[in-house]
């Protein structure tokens, strides 16, 4: 342990090994103090006294009716206790330069932001792989002797794999941990991506692309789980905004990278670029990302699986029968249980949030196809590299919304908690997911469909490309606000199954985006950019405002019912 001392002092300057805090014993047992969850909302037993002496009543949500002014800060720094090397979890955990700690939310903010950026960079890989093909569709079709439609179909199948595989990655991460999933999935991604570049026919390309996309998509769900592991609710909106920069900027930067590589070295170079990117992610995770899954949660899930296994395998049975039964239990665990995530759609709050985000994401891919189709055709007729550059206004919108929108979302949540007077016995604010559905939600839900409508009719009537690009920028701002809010709310509605909730969201949204990728071009040819944008914008407006109204009116009773059913 002596070799860890300088690094631990650097990461935890407040003497994280102080005897004031519980330490994990060398045999890996969890102490009573460690079993307390600091992230679960605490129902206040008595509100803090008001500084003005007013009498404070209690509302239906368990919090005081009137605002409570407390001198106790909800932002008090807390110390993190590093776990000894021999007790750390995850593959090659001894290689991580950032030690695992007893409470991931107690990491210093610098460490939290580093982990958030690493995970966001990993989340960029899978979406980048779907969009990097766009500038090289013609070359791939000629090289493999197929039509562009077949190559475009390979992109859609890749996106479907991005929706399906995270169901399993998310389920496995609840028992194996986040770090192990990252390492295994990105090693597989690098291998399958190299195989894609070596493909000699379209069948090989499609198969290896499905496997590569499914492997890289692990972080789409597990990454949001990591964000929920290390950030508390009051800070999670800003962190989720930074995290979402990865999966959103990937598809917008990829056409530029793909166009440059295809023009210089051919389409296969795009696959080798993605393989190198995946290898870089492996290195970052290996040395920079410790296990963050709370030990208490992992122990509970593992114990439930063990109990289920023991209950199904009777000691009275023969050895052959017992082994057969045990194999059946683990087969169910590995292949069928991940599909149980879909059952969360029975909860109205989850179903509304997922559909709200999925329609927004589908609209994004419709816009992406419109950008490529409009600016590569007369009267614009831009070269592939210029077409790729015209995706940048949306990226700028995403970046600005993630930097400014996340803190705005957190301030709104804190404001609503203070307004409702929700404090625990320590004077800390108690946050509810529905606190995030305020003016930010109404603005973003009106902004991105309006920007899509603006873009569609701008290119339909052959306006200057700057006009459409400004619309693309505002679409980026509005849609990013939706993505960060919806994903953060899912992690808060399902605090103990955060990665599962995001995996479900990822599953639905990628199905819609794949559908948009397949039908977008035929619909453009049939009805034009303007009417396609109008139809999608109307669907987005109606669904968004219906979801927000229902969430505002019913979220408290839905949340109570959901908590009761999920125990």
ROLO-348777 format. One line per 10 residues: their letters; for each residue x, y, z of C-alpha. Coordinates in steps of 0.1 Angstrom, whole numbers, m for minus. Example, Ala and Ser with C-alpha at 12.3 -4.5 7.8 and 13.67 -1.06 7.14 Angstrom:
BEGIN
AS = 123/m45/78 ~ 137/m11/71 $
END
This chain:
BEGIN
XXXXXXXXXX = 0/0/0 ~ 30/23/5 ~ 33/29/m33 ~ m2/43/m34 ~ 4/70/m8 ~ 15/99/m31 ~ m13/92/m56 ~ m39/90/m29 ~ m27/122/m13 ~ m29/139/m46 $
XXXXXXXXXX = m64/127/m54 ~ m77/131/m18 ~ m60/161/m2 ~ m83/161/28 ~ m66/131/43 ~ m91/105/30 ~ m77/78/53 ~ m88/97/84 ~ m99/74/113 ~ m131/94/115 $
XXXXXXXXXX = m144/74/85 ~ m152/37/83 ~ m126/16/65 ~ m132/m17/47 ~ m116/m46/64 ~ m90/m66/46 ~ m113/m95/41 ~ m137/m74/20 ~ m166/m74/45 ~ m189/m44/44 $
XXXXXXXXXX = m192/m24/76 ~ m225/m12/90 ~ m215/24/83 ~ m206/16/47 ~ m240/1/41 ~ m257/35/45 ~ m267/50/12 ~ m260/87/9 ~ m277/90/m25 ~ m312/78/m15 $
XXXXXXXXXX = m336/106/m7 ~ m342/110/30 ~ m377/117/42 ~ m372/144/68 ~ m383/136/103 ~ m383/172/113 ~ m377/202/92 ~ m349/227/101 ~ m361/257/120 ~ m369/287/100 $
XXXXXXXXXX = m347/317/105 ~ m377/339/106 ~ m397/318/130 ~ m426/310/108 ~ m445/278/114 ~ m438/251/89 ~ m464/226/78 ~ m459/194/59 ~ m472/186/24 ~ m482/155/6 $
XXXXXXXXXX = m447/148/m6 ~ m434/146/29 ~ m417/180/29 ~ m426/212/45 ~ m452/233/28 ~ m434/266/32 ~ m399/274/22 ~ m373/266/49 ~ m342/287/53 ~ m313/267/67 $
XXXXXXXXXX = m278/277/75 ~ m267/242/68 ~ m252/238/33 ~ m262/209/11 ~ m228/212/m6 ~ m206/201/23 ~ m174/184/12 ~ m172/147/22 ~ m141/125/23 ~ m135/94/2 $
XXXXXXXXXX = m118/63/17 ~ m97/44/m9 ~ m102/7/m10 ~ m70/m14/m6 ~ m56/m28/m39 ~ m63/m64/m30 ~ m100/m56/m25 ~ m106/m35/m56 ~ m131/m48/m82 ~ m130/m51/m120 $
XXXXXXXXXX = m105/m65/m145 ~ m69/m55/m139 ~ m81/m31/m111 ~ m45/m28/m98 ~ m35/m9/m130 ~ m60/19/m124 ~ m42/51/m114 ~ m74/63/m97 ~ m82/42/m67 ~ m116/27/m61 $
XXXXXXXXXX = m133/43/m30 ~ m160/33/m6 ~ m184/60/m18 ~ m180/71/m54 ~ m200/103/m48 ~ m172/114/m24 ~ m145/117/m51 ~ m130/152/m55 ~ m147/171/m83 ~ m116/170/m104 $
XXXXXXXXXX = m116/132/m104 ~ m154/132/m111 ~ m150/154/m142 ~ m121/134/m154 ~ m142/102/m152 ~ m171/120/m169 ~ m149/131/m198 ~ m134/96/m202 ~ m169/81/m203 ~ m182/107/m227 $
XXXXXXXXXX = m152/100/m250 ~ m161/63/m249 ~ m198/71/m256 ~ m187/88/m288 ~ m174/56/m304 ~ m206/38/m314 ~ m225/68/m329 ~ m194/78/m347 ~ m193/44/m363 ~ m228/48/m377 $
XXXXXXXXXX = m221/83/m393 ~ m186/78/m406 ~ m199/57/m434 ~ m221/85/m450 ~ m194/101/m472 ~ m181/67/m485 ~ m214/50/m494 ~ m207/52/m531 ~ m172/39/m528 ~ m183/10/m506 $
XXXXXXXXXX = m210/1/m530 ~ m186/1/m559 ~ m159/m19/m541 ~ m182/m46/m528 ~ m204/m46/m559 ~ m238/m38/m543 ~ m262/m9/m544 ~ m261/21/m522 ~ m295/10/m507 ~ m278/m22/m494 $
XXXXXXXXXX = m249/m2/m479 ~ m274/22/m463 ~ m292/m9/m449 ~ m260/m20/m432 ~ m259/14/m414 ~ m295/8/m402 ~ m286/m27/m390 ~ m256/m13/m372 ~ m279/11/m353 ~ m303/m17/m344 $
XXXXXXXXXX = m273/m35/m328 ~ m267/m3/m308 ~ m302/m5/m295 ~ m303/m42/m286 ~ m268/m51/m272 ~ m269/m25/m243 ~ m298/m45/m228 ~ m272/m72/m220 ~ m243/m49/m212 ~ m265/m31/m187 $
XXXXXXXXXX = m277/m63/m170 ~ m242/m77/m168 ~ m228/m44/m154 ~ m250/m47/m123 ~ m231/m78/m113 ~ m197/m76/m130 ~ m193/m39/m125 ~ m188/m10/m149 ~ m150/m13/m154 ~ m151/m49/m166 $
XXXXXXXXXX = m178/m42/m191 ~ m159/m12/m205 ~ m127/m32/m210 ~ m143/m63/m225 ~ m166/m44/m248 ~ m140/m21/m263 ~ m115/m48/m268 ~ m142/m67/m288 ~ m151/m34/m306 ~ m114/m29/m318 $
XXXXXXXXXX = m112/m65/m330 ~ m145/m65/m349 ~ m138/m31/m364 ~ m105/m43/m378 ~ m124/m73/m392 ~ m149/m49/m408 ~ m121/m31/m426 ~ m108/m64/m439 ~ m142/m76/m452 ~ m143/m89/m488 $
XXXXXXXXXX = m180/m89/m493 ~ m211/m71/m480 ~ m222/m101/m458 ~ m189/m100/m439 ~ m191/m63/m435 ~ m227/m64/m421 ~ m219/m92/m397 ~ m187/m76/m383 ~ m203/m41/m382 ~ m232/m55/m361 $
XXXXXXXXXX = m207/m71/m336 ~ m186/m39/m335 ~ m216/m16/m330 ~ m230/m38/m303 ~ m197/m39/m285 ~ m191/m1/m286 ~ m227/5/m276 ~ m221/m8/m240 ~ m212/27/m228 ~ m245/41/m241 $
XXXXXXXXXX = m262/25/m210 ~ m234/17/m187 ~ m219/52/m191 ~ m250/69/m178 ~ m248/44/m149 ~ m213/56/m141 ~ m225/92/m141 ~ m253/83/m117 ~ m227/64/m95 ~ m204/94/m90 $
XXXXXXXXXX = m227/124/m91 ~ m254/133/m67 ~ m288/145/m80 ~ m281/182/m73 ~ m251/180/m97 ~ m261/153/m121 ~ m278/175/m147 ~ m246/193/m156 ~ m226/161/m156 ~ m252/143/m178 $
XXXXXXXXXX = m250/172/m203 ~ m212/168/m206 ~ m216/130/m209 ~ m242/134/m237 ~ m217/155/m257 ~ m201/122/m267 ~ m230/103/m283 ~ m243/136/m299 ~ m211/151/m314 ~ m198/117/m327 $
XXXXXXXXXX = m224/116/m355 ~ m217/152/m364 ~ m179/150/m365 ~ m178/116/m381 ~ m189/127/m416 ~ m160/152/m417 ~ m135/126/m406 ~ m150/100/m429 ~ m149/123/m459 ~ m113/132/m453 $
XXXXXXXXXX = m101/96/m448 ~ m121/82/m477 ~ m108/108/m500 ~ m72/102/m490 ~ m70/65/m482 ~ m103/48/m492 ~ m133/37/m471 ~ m114/9/m452 ~ m93/36/m435 ~ m124/47/m417 $
XXXXXXXXXX = m127/13/m400 ~ m90/13/m390 ~ m95/48/m375 ~ m124/35/m354 ~ m103/5/m343 ~ m76/28/m331 ~ m101/50/m313 ~ m115/19/m296 ~ m80/9/m285 ~ m74/44/m271 $
XXXXXXXXXX = m106/40/m250 ~ m93/7/m237 ~ m61/24/m225 ~ m80/52/m209 ~ m103/28/m190 ~ m74/5/m180 ~ m54/33/m163 ~ m80/60/m156 ~ m114/45/m147 ~ m119/26/m114 $
XXXXXXXXXX = m149/6/m105 ~ m178/29/m95 ~ m207/6/m90 ~ m217/10/m53 ~ m206/m21/m34 ~ m239/m24/m16 ~ m259/m26/m48 ~ m236/m51/m64 ~ m237/m73/m33 ~ m275/m72/m32 $
XXXXXXXXXX = m278/m82/m69 ~ m252/m110/m65 ~ m269/m123/m34 ~ m303/m123/m51 ~ m289/m143/m80 ~ m272/m168/m56 ~ m305/m173/m36 ~ m324/m178/m69 ~ m298/m204/m80 ~ m299/m222/m46 $
XXXXXXXXXX = m337/m223/m46 ~ m339/m238/m81 ~ m312/m264/m76 ~ m322/m289/m49 ~ m296/m309/m30 ~ m318/m339/m32 ~ m315/m342/m70 ~ m289/m362/m88 ~ m256/m345/m98 ~ m266/m345/m134 $
XXXXXXXXXX = m300/m330/m127 ~ m285/m304/m104 ~ m259/m294/m130 ~ m286/m292/m158 ~ m308/m271/m136 ~ m279/m248/m127 ~ m270/m244/m164 ~ m306/m235/m171 ~ m305/m208/m143 ~ m274/m192/m157 $
XXXXXXXXXX = m287/m194/m193 ~ m318/m175/m181 ~ m296/m150/m163 ~ m273/m144/m193 ~ m298/m144/m222 ~ m334/m139/m209 ~ m331/m117/m178 ~ m317/m87/m197 ~ m349/m86/m217 ~ m368/m80/m184 $
XXXXXXXXXX = m356/m43/m187 ~ m384/m39/m212 ~ m409/m44/m184 ~ m400/m10/m171 ~ m421/4/m199 ~ m452/m6/m178 ~ m445/24/m156 ~ m461/55/m171 ~ m434/79/m161 ~ m407/58/m177 $
XXXXXXXXXX = m427/52/m208 ~ m434/89/m213 ~ m398/99/m207 ~ m384/72/m230 ~ m409/81/m258 ~ m402/118/m254 ~ m364/113/m258 ~ m368/86/m286 ~ m389/109/m308 ~ m363/137/m303 $
XXXXXXXXXX = m335/113/m313 ~ m354/100/m343 ~ m359/137/m354 ~ m321/142/m351 ~ m315/114/m376 ~ m341/127/m400 ~ m323/160/m399 ~ m290/144/m405 ~ m303/126/m436 ~ m318/159/m448 $
XXXXXXXXXX = m285/177/m444 ~ m266/151/m465 ~ m293/148/m491 ~ m300/186/m495 ~ m265/199/m496 ~ m250/172/m519 ~ m277/178/m545 ~ m285/209/m567 ~ m287/238/m563 ~ m260/234/m535 $
XXXXXXXXXX = m240/204/m549 ~ m213/207/m522 ~ m184/182/m520 ~ m185/155/m493 ~ m161/173/m470 ~ m181/205/m472 ~ m213/186/m466 ~ m197/171/m435 ~ m187/205/m423 ~ m223/216/m425 $
XXXXXXXXXX = m231/193/m395 ~ m209/215/m373 ~ m236/241/m365 ~ m256/214/m347 ~ m225/204/m328 ~ m219/239/m316 ~ m255/240/m304 ~ m250/207/m285 ~ m218/220/m269 ~ m234/253/m258 $
XXXXXXXXXX = m265/236/m244 ~ m245/210/m225 ~ m222/236/m209 ~ m250/260/m200 ~ m281/238/m199 ~ m268/213/m174 ~ m261/239/m146 ~ m294/256/m155 ~ m312/223/m150 ~ m295/218/m116 $
XXXXXXXXXX = m304/253/m105 ~ m341/247/m115 ~ m341/215/m95 ~ m326/232/m64 ~ m350/262/m68 ~ m381/239/m68 ~ m369/219/m38 ~ m363/252/m18 ~ m397/265/m30 ~ m414/233/m17 $
XXXXXXXXXX = m393/235/15 ~ m380/199/12 ~ m351/194/36 ~ m338/164/55 ~ m329/165/91 ~ m293/176/82 ~ m306/206/63 ~ m298/191/28 ~ m323/196/0 ~ m344/167/m11 $
XXXXXXXXXX = m348/165/m49 ~ m375/148/m69 ~ m372/140/m106 ~ m402/160/m116 ~ m385/192/m104 ~ m367/192/m137 ~ m399/196/m158 ~ m401/234/m157 ~ m395/262/m182 ~ m365/244/m196 $
XXXXXXXXXX = m387/215/m208 ~ m413/237/m224 ~ m386/258/m242 ~ m367/229/m256 ~ m398/210/m267 ~ m409/240/m287 ~ m374/249/m300 ~ m361/218/m317 ~ m393/210/m337 ~ m395/246/m348 $
XXXXXXXXXX = m358/245/m359 ~ m365/213/m378 ~ m394/230/m396 ~ m372/260/m403 ~ m345/239/m418 ~ m368/218/m440 ~ m385/247/m457 ~ m352/266/m460 ~ m336/239/m481 ~ m369/232/m499 $
XXXXXXXXXX = m371/268/m511 ~ m333/268/m518 ~ m324/295/m493 ~ m288/303/m486 ~ m270/275/m467 ~ m264/299/m438 ~ m301/301/m432 ~ m304/263/m428 ~ m273/261/m408 ~ m287/286/m382 $
XXXXXXXXXX = m317/264/m379 ~ m294/234/m374 ~ m277/252/m346 ~ m310/259/m327 ~ m321/223/m333 ~ m289/212/m315 ~ m296/235/m286 ~ m332/223/m282 ~ m326/186/m286 ~ m296/186/m263 $
XXXXXXXXXX = m317/201/m235 ~ m342/173/m240 ~ m316/146/m240 ~ m299/158/m208 ~ m331/163/m190 ~ m347/130/m200 ~ m316/109/m192 ~ m311/125/m159 ~ m347/120/m149 ~ m345/83/m158 $
XXXXXXXXXX = m315/78/m135 ~ m335/95/m107 ~ m368/76/m113 ~ m347/44/m112 ~ m318/52/m88 ~ m309/15/m82 ~ m313/6/m119 ~ m298/37/m135 ~ m280/18/m163 ~ m311/m3/m170 $
XXXXXXXXXX = m333/27/m175 ~ m308/43/m198 ~ m304/10/m217 ~ m342/9/m222 ~ m341/45/m235 ~ m312/36/m258 ~ m331/6/m271 ~ m362/26/m281 ~ m345/56/m295 ~ m321/37/m317 $
XXXXXXXXXX = m350/17/m332 ~ m366/50/m341 ~ m333/65/m354 ~ m327/33/m375 ~ m362/37/m389 ~ m355/73/m397 ~ m323/63/m415 ~ m341/38/m437 ~ m373/58/m446 ~ m358/93/m446 $
XXXXXXXXXX = m345/94/m482 ~ m376/77/m497 ~ m398/102/m479 ~ m377/131/m491 ~ m380/119/m527 ~ m418/115/m522 ~ m429/146/m504 ~ m398/169/m502 ~ m378/183/m473 ~ m404/208/m462 $
XXXXXXXXXX = m433/185/m458 ~ m412/158/m442 ~ m399/183/m416 ~ m435/195/m411 ~ m448/160/m403 ~ m419/152/m380 ~ m422/185/m362 ~ m459/181/m356 ~ m454/146/m341 ~ m426/160/m319 $
XXXXXXXXXX = m446/189/m307 ~ m478/169/m299 ~ m459/140/m282 ~ m436/163/m262 ~ m463/186/m248 ~ m486/157/m240 ~ m457/139/m221 ~ m448/171/m202 ~ m484/178/m192 ~ m489/143/m179 $
XXXXXXXXXX = m456/142/m161 ~ m464/175/m143 ~ m498/163/m132 ~ m491/127/m122 ~ m454/122/m116 ~ m457/122/m78 ~ m483/94/m76 ~ m466/75/m105 ~ m433/77/m86 ~ m449/65/m54 $
XXXXXXX = m465/36/m72 ~ m433/28/m90 ~ m412/28/m58 ~ m437/5/m42 ~ m437/m20/m71 ~ m399/m19/m74 ~ m395/m22/m36 $
END
